[in-house]
Amino acid sequence: MDIDLIFQIAGVGIIVAVLSQLLSRSGRDEQALMITIAGLVVVLFILTEEIGNLFDSIKQIFDL
């Protein structure tokens, strides 16, 4: 696993946290919630791709 993956996830988390706080403090709680959900979806897409790569590696190792 690359350290870049951890940095990508942390970067998305930091950006989402800052935007969410800014929107919450300005009274736009619904938009803050949507930003949080969008950030979660982006991270899940990143992880899904990596899990797919993991399964491909396991297939190659065991010649399946």
VMD Tcl script that draws the C-alpha trace (Angstrom):
set ca {
  {0.00 0.00 0.00}
  {1.37 3.36 -0.97}
  {1.61 6.26 1.40}
  {0.02 8.35 -1.36}
  {-3.31 6.66 -0.70}
  {-3.23 7.76 2.93}
  {-2.35 11.30 1.90}
  {-5.20 11.39 -0.64}
  {-7.75 10.26 1.94}
  {-6.37 12.69 4.54}
  {-6.46 15.53 1.99}
  {-10.08 14.85 1.13}
  {-10.90 14.70 4.84}
  {-9.22 18.02 5.59}
  {-10.89 19.79 2.67}
  {-14.30 18.37 3.60}
  {-13.86 19.32 7.25}
  {-12.92 22.91 6.42}
  {-15.74 23.37 3.93}
  {-18.23 21.79 6.28}
  {-17.21 24.07 9.14}
  {-17.40 27.16 6.94}
  {-20.85 26.25 5.69}
  {-22.11 25.32 9.15}
  {-20.97 28.60 10.66}
  {-22.64 30.57 7.88}
  {-25.96 28.82 8.56}
  {-25.97 26.48 5.58}
  {-26.21 23.21 7.45}
  {-27.87 21.30 4.61}
  {-25.07 22.17 2.20}
  {-22.49 21.24 4.85}
  {-24.13 17.83 5.15}
  {-24.06 17.40 1.36}
  {-20.34 18.27 1.28}
  {-19.70 15.69 3.98}
  {-21.62 13.01 2.09}
  {-19.83 13.89 -1.16}
  {-16.47 13.57 0.60}
  {-17.46 10.17 1.95}
  {-18.46 9.02 -1.54}
  {-15.13 10.19 -3.00}
  {-13.18 8.29 -0.35}
  {-15.29 5.18 -0.92}
  {-14.54 5.32 -4.66}
  {-10.82 5.59 -3.91}
  {-10.99 2.62 -1.53}
  {-13.10 0.55 -3.93}
  {-10.45 0.92 -6.61}
  {-7.72 -0.13 -4.20}
  {-9.71 -3.14 -3.00}
  {-10.14 -4.18 -6.64}
  {-6.37 -3.97 -7.09}
  {-5.92 -6.09 -3.97}
  {-8.20 -8.82 -5.33}
  {-6.37 -8.76 -8.67}
  {-3.06 -9.22 -6.84}
  {-4.48 -12.13 -4.86}
  {-5.71 -13.74 -8.09}
  {-2.24 -13.43 -9.62}
  {-0.53 -14.82 -6.54}
  {-2.71 -17.94 -6.38}
  {-3.11 -18.29 -10.18}
  {-6.90 -18.16 -10.06}
}
mol new
graphics top color blue
foreach p $ca { graphics top sphere $p radius 0.5 }
foreach p [lrange $ca 0 end-1] q [lrange $ca 1 end] { graphics top cylinder $p $q radius 0.2 }
display resetview
